[in-house]
Structures are given as structure tokens and as C-alpha cells.
Amino acid sequence: MTVEFHPSTAGDVNEGASFGLRTERMVFHGKWYDEVRPGDRFGTSLTVTETHLVLAAGMFGDFNPLHVDEEFAKQSRFGGRILHGPFTSALVSTSVGMYFAGTAIAYVEHKCRFKAPVRPGDTLTTRWTVVEKLDKPKHKGGIVVMRGEAKNQKGEVAVEADGKILVASRPS
């Protein structure tokens, strides 16, 4: 990845002017289609918090007691509250967005299989592998086909995922 620094449009000096700090904006460019190879791997880790659970309930309007009622959820097969599937899916996909930051044209397919519950306090480590590339000259790039897996802190597979993303080739 390359890192570019661009001066801020807000001016040369931020509120820390007394410290002589300049305001800078960092732009991270992801991988271009022509830089990616089958077998490439990338990923990230994130600890799920109570905030994630509350935000998901509000965003999706899903107040199922498995997500918001600890006493109810303790009596379920999960033994406690679990994160919403769509939010878990979104967390799993975040490293795709960052890996192709600024080069992605569209995330065209995302499929998850939930293998174990994800709970507040769990640390999800997601690893994606590029499995195939499909050239799309009309779109000046191609589709990167990926397979992903997210494990919790115990090493248990929580999510298996497949994704396809349309990525631009490096401009000539």
C-alpha cells in the first residue's frame, strides 16, 4: 500500500497551533486489480463491544431478545446475547473495503455462513484469501474472488464468507 499526504483544505495549522502542528490528511490507497494475485491474504481483528450490539439493534430495528435481553438470552441455546448476523457480516467485510480502499468500483457479492455465535467481548480475526481473478476490460479492471474466515479468540470458526469485488486496474 502507498501512503500519500495532502494538505488539509481547512488551512495549514490546526487547533494545536501553539504546538506548531500542521493539519495533514492521510490517504491510503488499496491494491489495484493488476497488483492482486491468487493466494494473496489480508485481514484484520476487532473486539466486539456492547456498543456494537446496541448500534446493530438500532440500525436494523431488530430488538429480538437474543440480542437485547440478557436474561432471555441466557435461557437460549446460545447461553447469552449474540450479535446480529447482518452486523457480524459487515464486520467480516471491513478488511475487504480497506484492502481495496480507493480502488474498488463495487462490492458485487457477499455471502456468509454463521458457524458459531458472536458475543460482546469476542475478538474476531478475519482472514481473506484471493482465490481467483476475472478480467473485466470493459470496466478497466476485474473481479477479485475471495474466500474468508473469521475466528474468535478461542480459535473457533465463527463465520465463513465468500466475496466478489470489482476493482480498477492501475491507471496508465
C-alpha positions in Angstrom: 0.0 0.0 0.0 1.1 3.5 -0.6 0.5 6.4 1.7 0.0 10.0 0.4 -0.1 13.1 2.5 -2.2 16.0 1.3 -2.5 19.4 3.0 -5.9 19.9 4.6 -8.3 22.3 2.9 -9.0 23.8 6.3 -5.7 25.6 6.4 -2.1 25.0 7.3 -2.4 24.9 11.0 -5.0 23.2 13.2 -6.2 24.0 16.7 -2.8 22.9 18.0 -1.2 26.0 16.5 0.6 26.7 19.8 2.4 23.5 19.3 3.3 24.2 15.7 1.4 21.2 14.4 0.3 21.2 10.7 -3.0 19.7 9.7 -2.4 16.8 7.3 -4.8 14.3 5.7 -3.6 10.8 5.0 -5.0 8.9 2.1 -4.3 5.2 1.9 -4.6 3.5 -1.5 -5.6 -0.1 -1.6 -4.5 -2.7 -4.1 -5.2 -2.2 -7.8 -6.6 -5.2 -9.7 -3.3 -5.8 -11.5 -1.4 -5.9 -8.2 -3.6 -8.7 -6.7 -2.6 -12.4 -7.2 -4.5 -15.6 -6.3 -3.1 -16.7 -2.9 -2.8 -13.1 -1.5 -4.1 -12.9 2.0 -5.3 -10.0 4.1 -7.4 -9.4 7.2 -8.0 -7.6 10.5 -9.0 -8.2 14.1 -11.7 -6.4 16.1 -13.1 -6.9 19.6 -16.9 -6.8 19.6 -18.3 -4.5 22.2 -21.7 -3.8 23.9 -21.8 -0.7 21.6 -21.8 -2.9 18.5 -24.8 -4.8 19.8 -26.7 -1.7 20.7 -25.9 0.0 17.4 -27.0 -3.1 15.4 -30.3 -3.3 17.2 -31.0 0.4 16.5 -29.7 0.3 12.9 -31.7 -2.8 11.9 -34.7 -2.2 14.2 -34.1 -5.8 15.4 -34.8 -5.9 19.1 -35.0 -9.7 19.2 -34.4 -10.6 22.9 -31.5 -12.8 21.7 -29.7 -9.5 21.1 -31.0 -7.2 23.8 -32.3 -9.2 26.8 -29.5 -10.9 28.7 -31.9 -12.9 31.0 -33.9 -14.2 28.0 -30.8 -15.0 26.0 -29.2 -16.9 28.9 -32.1 -19.4 28.6 -31.5 -19.9 24.9 -29.2 -22.4 23.2 -26.6 -19.6 23.0 -26.4 -19.0 26.7 -26.3 -15.2 26.3 -26.8 -12.4 24.0 -25.4 -12.6 20.4 -24.5 -10.1 17.8 -26.9 -9.7 14.8 -26.0 -11.7 11.7 -26.0 -8.7 9.3 -23.8 -6.7 11.6 -21.4 -9.7 12.0 -21.3 -10.0 8.2 -20.5 -6.3 7.9 -17.6 -6.6 10.4 -16.2 -9.5 8.5 -16.3 -7.5 5.3 -14.5 -4.4 6.6 -11.0 -5.6 5.7 -12.1 -6.0 2.1 -13.1 -2.4 2.0 -9.8 -1.3 3.5 -7.6 -3.6 1.3 -9.2 -2.1 -1.8 -9.6 1.4 -0.5 -9.8 3.9 -3.3 -9.5 1.1 -6.0 -12.8 -0.7 -5.5 -15.5 0.0 -8.0 -18.2 -2.1 -6.4 -18.5 -4.9 -3.9 -20.7 -7.1 -6.0 -21.3 -10.2 -3.9 -21.0 -11.2 -0.2 -22.2 -14.4 1.4 -21.7 -15.6 5.0 -22.3 -18.8 6.8 -22.6 -18.4 10.5 -20.9 -21.3 12.3 -20.7 -20.0 15.9 -22.3 -17.1 17.8 -20.5 -13.8 18.1 -20.8 -12.2 21.5 -19.8 -8.9 23.1 -16.2 -9.4 24.3 -15.3 -11.7 21.4 -12.3 -10.8 19.3 -13.0 -11.7 15.6 -9.9 -12.2 13.5 -10.9 -12.2 9.8 -8.6 -13.5 7.1 -9.4 -13.3 3.4 -7.7 -15.2 0.6 -7.8 -14.2 -3.1 -8.9 -17.4 -4.9 -9.5 -16.1 -8.5 -9.4 -13.1 -10.7 -11.8 -12.4 -13.5 -10.7 -9.8 -16.1 -13.3 -7.2 -17.0 -11.6 -4.9 -19.6 -14.9 -3.0 -20.2 -14.7 -1.9 -16.6 -10.9 -1.2 -16.8 -10.2 -3.8 -14.1 -11.7 -7.0 -12.9 -13.5 -9.0 -10.3 -11.4 -10.4 -7.4 -13.0 -13.6 -6.0 -12.2 -14.1 -2.3 -12.8 -16.6 0.5 -12.8 -15.5 4.1 -13.0 -16.9 7.6 -13.4 -15.2 10.9 -12.3 -16.9 14.1 -13.0 -15.9 17.7 -10.3 -15.6 20.4 -10.7 -19.3 21.2 -9.8 -20.2 17.6 -13.3 -21.3 16.8 -14.6 -20.5 13.3 -17.5 -18.1 13.7 -18.1 -17.1 10.1 -17.1 -18.5 6.7 -17.6 -16.0 3.8 -17.3 -15.6 0.1 -17.0 -12.3 -1.7 -16.5 -10.7 -5.1 -15.3 -7.2 -5.6 -14.9 -5.2 -8.9 -11.5 -3.5 -8.7 -10.0 -0.9 -11.0 -6.6 -1.5 -12.7 -3.9 0.9 -12.1 -4.3 4.0 -14.3 -1.8 4.1 -17.2 
